Amino acid sequence: MEIQKDLKLAVLIDADNVPYANVREMFEEIAKYGTPTFKRIYADWTKPTVSGWKKVLLENAITPIQQYSYSTGKNASDSALIIDAMDILYTGKVDGFCIVSSDSDFTRLATRLREAGMKVIGIGEKKTLNPFITACDKFIYLEILKPQVEREPEVTGKKESKAKPQPAKQPLSKIDPAIIKLVSDSITDLADENGWAFLGDLGNLLMKKKPDFDTRNYGFLKMLPLIKSMNRFEIDERDSGNNNIKHIYLRKK
């Protein structure tokens, strides 16, 4: 799936089911897919459990929506978010929605929005259940949006090390054999008569098959290094005729 970068997006946040940390990184991620024209967050703001969000709202120009909890154990914010999403849908002023929540209760909403031709991006924690993930065009885990912390220079005695701070390397996650099979099968689906598949097409197909597919889940920023780490595929870099840009093609060994 190819998501245009000029999409007008409605960002709707369920404050009860996502942490307020790394909100800046979250909006930087959303900017890769489009421009947030609506930014709303839903909670019972009389509760102390959501107090951490209040400073974040001002810094990111997010409009808080008050929804009182009329009974214990019920998340009243869910219904308010859903009603607003449908109201925004019928205004026709957006091209897509970004639902920020780890609550699978929004599965039907995501499905309904896609039925209406909207692009739906989900953002939540890794505890999010699969039905909500698969109901979205793209699902992004909040855990991979945390900024890397630079290492402090080492100090030996009175002399400081002259070595420059290096970005902290995150341990690479073990690549699930199911992911390797998914990549292999997808290359087969896209391959020409010689078995070659274009890397850009592969990324789009993987996102369609597995909405939460993201190279950062496995410790890689880009697709090509992830593919190389699998050591299962031939790689061919071809001139595109446009400056030094290369087209990458893959084939099973």
KELUMKOL-875409 format. One line per 8 residues: for each residue x negated, z negated, y negated of N, C-alpha, C, O. Coordinates in steps of 0.02 Angstrom, whole numbers, plus 50000, padded with zeros to 5 digits. Example, Ala and Ser with C-alpha at 12.3 -4.5 7.8 and 13.67 -1.06 7.14 Angstrom:
<semars>
49340 49610 50284 49385 49610 50225 49340 49610 50165 49288 49577 50166 ~ 49358 49646 50112 49316 49643 50053 49355 49606 49998 49330 49598 49943
</semars>
This chain:
<semars>
49958 50000 50060 50000 50000 50000 49957 50000 49938 49910 49960 49932 ~ 49972 50045 49893 49934 50048 49830 49977 50019 49774 50031 50046 49760 ~ 49954 49966 49743 49992 49934 49689 49963 49957 49623 49903 49949 49610 ~ 50005 49986 49581 49982 50011 49516 49961 49952 49472 49990 49897 49477 ~ 49912 49964 49430 49887 49910 49388 49928 49900 49325 49917 49851 49289 ~ 49974 49945 49310 50014 49938 49249 50084 49912 49264 50129 49920 49223 ~ 50094 49882 49321 50159 49854 49338 50177 49796 49292 50134 49755 49275 ~ 50240 49794 49272 50265 49736 49236 50291 49686 49287 50336 49702 49327
50262 49626 49287 50277 49577 49339 50311 49515 49312 50295 49491 49257 ~ 50358 49489 49350 50389 49425 49336 50355 49373 49381 50360 49377 49442 ~ 50320 49325 49351 50285 49273 49389 50329 49211 49390 50341 49181 49338 ~ 50352 49192 49449 50396 49135 49457 50362 49084 49502 50344 49099 49558 ~ 50352 49023 49476 50312 48972 49510 50355 48913 49531 50392 48885 49491 ~ 50350 48895 49594 50383 48836 49622 50334 48778 49617 50291 48771 49660 ~ 50340 48737 49566 50291 48684 49553 50290 48631 49608 50240 48596 49615 ~ 50344 48625 49646 50348 48574 49698 50307 48593 49760 50292 48550 49801
50290 48657 49766 50259 48679 49828 50192 48715 49820 50168 48747 49866 ~ 50162 48709 49760 50094 48734 49751 50056 48686 49705 50087 48655 49661 ~ 49991 48678 49713 49952 48634 49669 49939 48668 49602 49940 48729 49597 ~ 49926 48627 49551 49915 48655 49485 49842 48674 49473 49826 48706 49422 ~ 49797 48656 49518 49726 48674 49511 49717 48750 49517 49754 48783 49554 ~ 49668 48777 49482 49649 48847 49486 49703 48895 49464 49707 48952 49487 ~ 49746 48873 49417 49798 48917 49391 49766 48975 49352 49791 49031 49355 ~ 49712 48962 49316 49679 49015 49279 49655 49070 49325 49664 49129 49311
49625 49050 49381 49602 49099 49431 49661 49137 49461 49656 49195 49478 ~ 49717 49103 49468 49777 49135 49495 49801 49191 49449 49818 49245 49473 ~ 49803 49177 49384 49826 49229 49338 49775 49285 49331 49794 49343 49318 ~ 49711 49270 49339 49661 49323 49340 49672 49369 49400 49662 49430 49396 ~ 49692 49340 49456 49707 49379 49516 49769 49422 49505 49770 49481 49523 ~ 49821 49394 49475 49883 49431 49461 49869 49489 49415 49901 49542 49421 ~ 49822 49481 49368 49805 49534 49321 49778 49597 49355 49780 49651 49327 ~ 49753 49590 49416 49729 49648 49454 49786 49694 49474 49775 49753 49487
49846 49666 49477 49903 49704 49502 49952 49725 49447 49991 49771 49457 ~ 49949 49692 49390 49995 49709 49337 49993 49659 49280 49949 49616 49278 ~ 50042 49665 49235 50045 49622 49176 50105 49575 49182 50161 49598 49189 ~ 50093 49509 49181 50149 49462 49184 50191 49465 49120 50167 49448 49066 ~ 50253 49487 49125 50297 49489 49067 50344 49428 49066 50367 49408 49013 ~ 50357 49399 49124 50393 49336 49130 50346 49287 49164 50315 49303 49215 ~ 50340 49226 49136 50300 49174 49169 50341 49110 49166 50344 49076 49114 ~ 50372 49093 49222 50416 49035 49224 50397 48990 49282 50375 49013 49334
50406 48925 49271 50390 48876 49323 50449 48827 49330 50478 48807 49280 ~ 50465 48809 49391 50526 48771 49406 50509 48704 49437 50470 48700 49485 ~ 50540 48651 49411 50530 48584 49437 50578 48536 49403 50609 48552 49352 ~ 50583 48477 49432 50616 48421 49397 50560 48386 49358 50523 48346 49386 ~ 50555 48401 49294 50500 48378 49253 50504 48303 49236 50460 48277 49202 ~ 50557 48270 49259 50561 48198 49250 50522 48161 49305 50512 48100 49300 ~ 50500 48197 49356 50464 48166 49412 50389 48161 49396 50360 48208 49368 ~ 50358 48106 49414 50286 48099 49401 50243 48145 49445 50186 48158 49428
50271 48170 49500 50233 48212 49546 50212 48279 49516 50166 48312 49541 ~ 50246 48300 49463 50229 48365 49432 50197 48356 49363 50191 48404 49325 ~ 50175 48296 49348 50147 48283 49281 50082 48323 49269 50067 48340 49213 ~ 50045 48337 49323 49983 48373 49316 49992 48444 49290 49945 48474 49264 ~ 50052 48471 49297 50066 48540 49275 50072 48545 49199 50062 48599 49172 ~ 50089 48490 49166 50110 48495 49095 50056 48524 49050 50071 48565 49007 ~ 49993 48503 49059 49939 48531 49019 49928 48605 49036 49913 48645 48992 ~ 49935 48621 49099 49924 48690 49123 49974 48738 49091 49958 48796 49077
50035 48714 49080 50088 48757 49051 50068 48781 48982 50076 48840 48967 ~ 50042 48737 48941 50022 48755 48873 49964 48804 48873 49963 48852 48835 ~ 49915 48792 48917 49855 48833 48919 49869 48904 48942 49832 48950 48924 ~ 49922 48913 48982 49936 48979 49011 50002 49009 48988 50025 49059 49016 ~ 50033 48977 48937 50096 49003 48908 50149 49014 48961 50180 49067 48963 ~ 50159 48964 49004 50210 48967 49057 50271 48929 49033 50265 48873 49008 ~ 50329 48958 49040 50391 48926 49018 50418 48880 49073 50434 48903 49128 ~ 50424 48814 49058 50451 48769 49109 50527 48772 49111 50560 48774 49059
50554 48772 49171 50626 48771 49181 50644 48705 49214 50621 48689 49269 ~ 50686 48666 49180 50706 48601 49206 50762 48609 49257 50813 48642 49244 ~ 50753 48578 49315 50805 48578 49366 50808 48508 49397 50763 48489 49435 ~ 50861 48472 49381 50867 48404 49407 50880 48404 49482 50914 48449 49508 ~ 50852 48353 49516 50865 48344 49588 50928 48301 49595 50927 48241 49579 ~ 50981 48331 49618 51044 48294 49622 51051 48253 49685 51094 48210 49690 ~ 51007 48267 49735 51009 48228 49796 50939 48223 49825 50896 48265 49812 ~ 50927 48170 49863 50861 48159 49892 50848 48208 49949 50891 48223 49989
50786 48233 49950 50766 48277 50004 50783 48350 49993 50766 48392 50035 ~ 50815 48367 49937 50832 48436 49923 50789 48462 49865 50776 48426 49817 ~ 50766 48523 49871 50725 48554 49819 50770 48597 49775 50783 48655 49791 ~ 50794 48568 49720 50840 48604 49675 50806 48661 49640 50839 48708 49617 ~ 50740 48659 49636 50703 48713 49602 50710 48779 49637 50706 48832 49606 ~ 50719 48777 49703 50725 48839 49741 50783 48881 49717 50776 48941 49705 ~ 50841 48850 49709 50901 48888 49689 50894 48914 49618 50915 48970 49604 ~ 50863 48875 49574 50854 48897 49504 50808 48957 49502 50820 49004 49465
50754 48956 49541 50707 49011 49543 50740 49074 49570 50731 49129 49543 ~ 50780 49066 49623 50813 49124 49653 50863 49155 49605 50867 49216 49599 ~ 50902 49113 49570 50952 49139 49523 50917 49176 49466 50940 49230 49446 ~ 50863 49148 49440 50825 49181 49387 50796 49248 49411 50797 49297 49374 ~ 50771 49248 49472 50742 49310 49499 50794 49366 49501 50779 49423 49484 ~ 50855 49350 49522 50907 49401 49526 50929 49423 49456 50943 49481 49445 ~ 50931 49375 49409 50948 49393 49340 50896 49441 49311 50913 49490 49279 ~ 50832 49425 49323 50778 49468 49298 50781 49536 49332 50769 49588 49300
50796 49537 49397 50801 49600 49433 50852 49647 49401 50838 49706 49391 ~ 50909 49619 49383 50963 49661 49356 50952 49681 49283 50986 49725 49257 ~ 50904 49649 49250 50888 49672 49182 50850 49737 49183 50850 49775 49134 ~ 50817 49751 49239 50779 49813 49246 50716 49815 49204 50689 49869 49190 ~ 50691 49757 49182 50633 49754 49137 50567 49743 49173 50515 49739 49140 ~ 50568 49738 49239 50506 49727 49277 50502 49777 49334 50551 49806 49356 ~ 50439 49784 49358 50427 49829 49416 50413 49789 49479 50413 49816 49534 ~ 50401 49724 49471 50385 49684 49529 50388 49610 49514 50395 49589 49456
50383 49570 49567 50386 49498 49561 50326 49466 49595 50301 49491 49646 ~ 50302 49412 49567 50251 49371 49598 50282 49302 49609 50295 49265 49562 ~ 50294 49284 49672 50324 49220 49690 50269 49173 49712 50236 49185 49763 ~ 50259 49120 49674 50205 49073 49688 50235 49012 49721 50265 48969 49688 ~ 50228 49007 49786 50256 48952 49825 50229 48955 49896 50211 49008 49921 ~ 50228 48897 49928 50210 48894 49999 50273 48882 50041 50268 48866 50101 ~ 50331 48890 50011 50395 48875 50043 50424 48938 50073 50436 48987 50038 ~ 50436 48937 50138 50464 48996 50172 50537 49007 50156 50566 49057 50178
50568 48961 50118 50638 48971 50099 50647 49031 50053 50703 49055 50043 ~ 50592 49057 50025 50596 49116 49982 50590 49181 50021 50585 49235 49990 ~ 50591 49177 50086 50586 49238 50128 50642 49287 50113 50629 49346 50103 ~ 50702 49263 50110 50760 49307 50098 50756 49337 50028 50774 49395 50018 ~ 50734 49298 49979 50728 49323 49911 50677 49381 49909 50690 49433 49880 ~ 50619 49371 49941 50568 49423 49942 50595 49486 49975 50582 49542 49951 ~ 50632 49478 50029 50660 49536 50064 50710 49572 50020 50711 49633 50017 ~ 50752 49534 49985 50804 49564 49942 50771 49602 49884 50794 49657 49866
50719 49574 49854 50686 49608 49798 50653 49673 49821 50655 49723 49786 ~ 50624 49673 49880 50594 49734 49906 50647 49786 49922 50636 49846 49914 ~ 50705 49764 49946 50761 49810 49958 50782 49845 49894 50807 49901 49895 ~ 50773 49810 49838 50791 49838 49773 50735 49881 49743 50740 49904 49686 ~ 50682 49893 49782 50627 49935 49759 50573 49899 49720 50530 49932 49690 ~ 50574 49833 49719 50524 49794 49684 50462 49783 49727 50468 49777 49788 ~ 50403 49782 49695 50343 49759 49729 50344 49683 49728 50358 49652 49677 ~ 50329 49652 49784 50331 49579 49789 50263 49553 49812 50239 49570 49866
50232 49512 49770 50168 49480 49785 50181 49406 49794 50210 49374 49750 ~ 50160 49379 49850 50167 49307 49862 50100 49273 49854 50048 49301 49872 ~ 50101 49213 49826 50040 49173 49820 50057 49102 49844 50105 49072 49819 ~ 50018 49077 49891 50031 49010 49916 49972 48985 49956 49922 49019 49964 ~ 49979 48925 49982 49926 48895 50023 49928 48922 50094 49977 48953 50114 ~ 49875 48909 50131 49870 48935 50199 49921 48905 50247 49930 48930 50302 ~ 49954 48851 50225 50005 48821 50267 50071 48860 50264 50118 48844 50301 ~ 50074 48911 50222 50135 48951 50215 50154 48982 50282 50111 49009 50317
50217 48979 50300 50240 49007 50363 50242 49083 50361 50251 49113 50308 ~ 50234 49113 50419 50228 49186 50424 50288 49226 50399 50277 49279 50370 ~ 50350 49203 50408 50407 49243 50384 50403 49261 50310 50418 49317 50290 ~ 50383 49212 50268 50377 49226 50196 50319 49274 50183 50324 49318 50140 ~ 50264 49265 50219 50206 49309 50210 50224 49382 50225 50210 49426 50185 ~ 50256 49393 50281 50273 49461 50301 50329 49492 50260 50337 49553 50259 ~ 50367 49450 50225 50420 49476 50181 50392 49505 50117 50428 49540 50081 ~ 50329 49490 50101 50297 49513 50039 50258 49577 50052 50237 49591 50108
50247 49617 49999 50202 49674 50004 50130 49652 50011 50091 49682 50046 ~ 50114 49598 49976 50046 49570 49976 50052 49495 49970 50091 49469 49930 ~ 50012 49458 50011 50013 49386 50006 49941 49362 49997 49896 49382 50034 ~ 49930 49318 49947 49864 49294 49930 49861 49219 49938 49905 49183 49913 ~ 49810 49195 49974 49803 49123 49983 49768 49092 49923 49718 49118 49899 ~ 49795 49037 49900 49766 49002 49842 49695 48978 49857 49654 48975 49811 ~ 49681 48962 49919 49616 48934 49936 49558 48982 49921 49503 48960 49906 ~ 49570 49047 49924 49516 49095 49912 49505 49109 49838 49459 49145 49819
49548 49080 49795 49542 49091 49723 49499 49038 49689 49487 49042 49629 ~ 49477 48988 49728 49437 48935 49698 49369 48963 49676 49337 48999 49714 ~ 49348 48948 49614 49284 48974 49590 49225 48944 49628 49227 48887 49650 ~ 49173 48985 49637 49112 48961 49669 49073 48916 49621 49069 48931 49561 ~ 49046 48863 49646 49008 48816 49606 48934 48832 49611 48907 48840 49666 ~ 48901 48837 49554 48830 48851 49555 48790 48789 49573 48807 48733 49553 ~ 48735 48800 49610 48692 48744 49628 48650 48723 49568 48627 48764 49528 ~ 48639 48658 49563 48595 48632 49510 48522 48643 49531 48506 48640 49590
48477 48657 49483 48407 48664 49500 48379 48600 49529 48394 48545 49506 ~ 48338 48608 49580 48308 48549 49612 48254 48520 49566 48218 48557 49532 ~ 48248 48454 49567 48198 48420 49526 48151 48382 49573 48174 48340 49612 ~ 48086 48396 49569 48036 48362 49610 47992 48321 49564 47953 48348 49525 ~ 47997 48255 49569 47959 48211 49524 47979 48223 49453 48038 48221 49436 ~ 47928 48236 49409 47942 48248 49339 47947 48321 49322 47965 48340 49266 ~ 47932 48364 49372 47933 48436 49360 47998 48466 49385 48020 48454 49441 ~ 48029 48505 49341 48090 48538 49361 48074 48604 49394 48027 48639 49375
48113 48622 49443 48104 48685 49477 48120 48742 49430 48169 48738 49392 ~ 48081 48795 49432 48093 48853 49389 48142 48902 49420 48161 48952 49389 ~ 48164 48887 49480 48210 48933 49513 48277 48933 49477 48302 48880 49457 ~ 48305 48991 49470 48370 48998 49436 48425 48973 49482 48420 48979 49543 ~ 48478 48944 49452 48535 48923 49494 48564 48983 49531 48572 49036 49502 ~ 48580 48973 49594 48609 49026 49635 48680 49008 49652 48696 48949 49662 ~ 48725 49058 49656 48793 49043 49677 48794 49011 49746 48759 49033 49791 ~ 48834 48960 49753 48839 48927 49818 48870 48974 49868 48923 49004 49856
48838 48981 49925 48864 49026 49976 48915 48989 50018 48902 48935 50044 ~ 48974 49019 50024 49025 48990 50065 49012 49010 50138 48993 49067 50150 ~ 49023 48965 50185 49013 48983 50255 49062 49037 50276 49121 49034 50260 ~ 49037 49087 50311 49079 49141 50332 49125 49118 50388 49104 49085 50435 ~ 49190 49136 50381 49237 49119 50434 49224 49165 50493 49207 49224 50484 ~ 49234 49139 50553 49227 49180 50612 49283 49232 50613 49341 49215 50605 ~ 49264 49294 50622 49314 49347 50619 49353 49348 50685 49324 49354 50738 ~ 49417 49340 50679 49462 49339 50737 49459 49406 50772 49464 49458 50740
49452 49406 50839 49454 49470 50876 49517 49511 50862 49516 49572 50866 ~ 49572 49476 50845 49633 49512 50829 49625 49553 50766 49655 49606 50760 ~ 49584 49529 50718 49572 49566 50656 49529 49628 50671 49542 49682 50644 ~ 49479 49618 50714 49437 49676 50733 49480 49729 50767 49471 49789 50753 ~ 49525 49708 50810 49570 49755 50843 49616 49789 50793 49629 49849 50798 ~ 49641 49750 50744 49684 49779 50693 49648 49833 50654 49676 49887 50641 ~ 49585 49820 50635 49545 49870 50599 49533 49931 50643 49539 49988 50620 ~ 49515 49919 50706 49501 49974 50752 49563 50018 50762 49559 50079 50760
49620 49986 50774 49682 50024 50784 49702 50063 50722 49727 50119 50727 ~ 49689 50033 50664 49708 50066 50601 49663 50126 50588 49687 50177 50562 ~ 49600 50121 50606 49555 50179 50600 49579 50236 50645 49579 50294 50626 ~ 49601 50218 50705 49629 50268 50751 49690 50302 50722 49699 50362 50728 ~ 49733 50262 50689 49794 50289 50659 49779 50339 50604 49816 50387 50594 ~ 49724 50328 50568 49707 50369 50509 49657 50425 50524 49648 50470 50484 ~ 49626 50422 50582 49569 50466 50596 49588 50540 50596 49642 50559 50618 ~ 49541 50582 50571 49549 50654 50575 49528 50678 50644 49516 50637 50689
49523 50744 50653 49507 50771 50720 49437 50750 50744 49423 50754 50804 ~ 49394 50728 50697 49327 50706 50716 49322 50630 50721 49268 50603 50734 ~ 49377 50596 50711 49378 50523 50718 49363 50484 50655 49359 50423 50657 ~ 49353 50519 50597 49336 50485 50535 49398 50464 50496 49447 50501 50492 ~ 49395 50405 50466 49449 50380 50424 49421 50357 50357 49368 50327 50354 ~ 49456 50372 50302 49434 50354 50235 49445 50279 50224 49499 50253 50239 ~ 49394 50245 50197 49397 50173 50187 49455 50152 50142 49487 50102 50156 ~ 49468 50190 50089 49522 50173 50043 49590 50174 50078 49632 50130 50067
49600 50225 50120 49663 50229 50158 49669 50171 50208 49723 50145 50221 ~ 49612 50152 50237 49611 50097 50284 49634 50032 50251 49674 49995 50280 ~ 49608 50018 50191 49628 49957 50156 49703 49955 50142 49734 49902 50149 ~ 49731 50012 50122 49803 50015 50108 49844 50004 50171 49895 49969 50170 ~ 49822 50034 50227 49860 50026 50289 49856 49955 50316 49905 49928 50341 ~ 49797 49924 50310 49790 49855 50333 49836 49808 50294 49865 49761 50323 ~ 49844 49821 50229 49888 49779 50189 49961 49788 50209 50000 49741 50206 ~ 49979 49849 50229 50048 49861 50252 50061 49826 50318 50115 49797 50329
50012 49828 50362 50020 49798 50428 50017 49722 50425 50052 49687 50462 ~ 49974 49696 50380 49962 49624 50376 49958 49604 50303 49903 49606 50274 ~ 50014 49585 50271 50015 49572 50199 49964 49520 50175 49944 49522 50117 ~ 49944 49473 50218 49895 49423 50196 49824 49443 50212 49778 49402 50207 ~ 49813 49507 50230 49745 49530 50243 49706 49531 50177 49728 49562 50128 ~ 49649 49498 50176 49606 49496 50117 49536 49482 50141 49525 49434 50178 ~ 49488 49523 50121 49420 49514 50144 49392 49445 50126 49348 49420 50161 ~ 49418 49415 50072 49393 49349 50051 49412 49295 50101 49380 49242 50102
49463 49307 50142 49480 49259 50194 49424 49251 50245 49421 49201 50281 ~ 49380 49301 50249 49326 49300 50298 49257 49294 50266 49206 49303 50298 ~ 49257 49277 50201 49194 49264 50167 49162 49324 50135 49104 49321 50115 ~ 49199 49380 50128 49172 49441 50098 49213 49461 50037 49274 49454 50037 ~ 49179 49484 49985 49214 49505 49925 49242 49575 49931 49292 49591 49898 ~ 49212 49617 49973 49233 49687 49979 49244 49705 50052 49223 49670 50098 ~ 49277 49762 50062 49294 49784 50129 49232 49807 50168 49225 49790 50227 ~ 49188 49845 50136 49132 49875 50172 49086 49823 50205 49070 49831 50264
49065 49769 50170 49024 49718 50203 49060 49686 50263 49028 49670 50313 ~ 49125 49677 50258 49163 49650 50314 49160 49697 50374 49149 49675 50430 ~ 49169 49762 50361 49167 49811 50415 49097 49812 50447 49091 49815 50508 ~ 49045 49810 50405 48977 49810 50432 48963 49750 50476 48928 49755 50526 ~ 48991 49692 50457 48979 49631 50496 49008 49635 50566 48985 49600 50611 ~ 49058 49677 50575 49089 49684 50641 49045 49723 50690 49049 49713 50751 ~ 49002 49766 50662 48955 49805 50703 48991 49844 50758 48967 49849 50815 ~ 49048 49872 50741 49087 49910 50789 49100 49982 50767 49127 50022 50804
49079 49998 50704 49100 50062 50676 49042 50099 50643 48997 50068 50614 ~ 49044 50165 50648 48996 50207 50612 49018 50213 50540 49078 50213 50526 ~ 48971 50217 50494 48987 50222 50423 48953 50284 50394 48893 50294 50403 ~ 48991 50324 50358 48965 50385 50328 48982 50385 50254 49040 50384 50235 ~ 48930 50386 50211 48939 50388 50139 48933 50460 50116 48881 50492 50125 ~ 48986 50486 50085 48987 50556 50065 48992 50562 49989 49026 50522 49957 ~ 48958 50612 49962 48960 50624 49890 49031 50644 49869 49063 50684 49902 ~ 49053 50615 49814 49120 50632 49788 49117 50686 49735 49169 50713 49716
49056 50701 49710 49050 50749 49656 49062 50718 49588 49062 50753 49537 ~ 49072 50652 49586 49086 50616 49524 49032 50564 49513 49036 50509 49539 ~ 48980 50583 49474 48924 50539 49460 48893 50513 49526 48877 50552 49570 ~ 48886 50447 49531 48856 50419 49590 48907 50386 49636 48889 50346 49679 ~ 48970 50403 49627 49023 50374 49668 49021 50405 49738 49017 50465 49746 ~ 49023 50361 49789 49023 50383 49858 49092 50371 49890 49125 50322 49874 ~ 49111 50416 49934 49170 50406 49975 49147 50381 50043 49103 50411 50074 ~ 49175 50326 50066 49155 50295 50128 49204 50313 50183 49264 50305 50177
49176 50337 50238 49216 50353 50297 49192 50313 50357 49133 50298 50363 ~ 49238 50296 50401 49224 50253 50458 49246 50288 50523 49293 50328 50524 ~ 49209 50273 50576 49228 50299 50641 49207 50248 50694 49155 50216 50688 ~ 49247 50242 50745 49230 50196 50799 49169 50221 50838 49163 50281 50851 ~ 49124 50175 50855 49064 50194 50893 49082 50214 50964 49038 50231 51003
</semars>
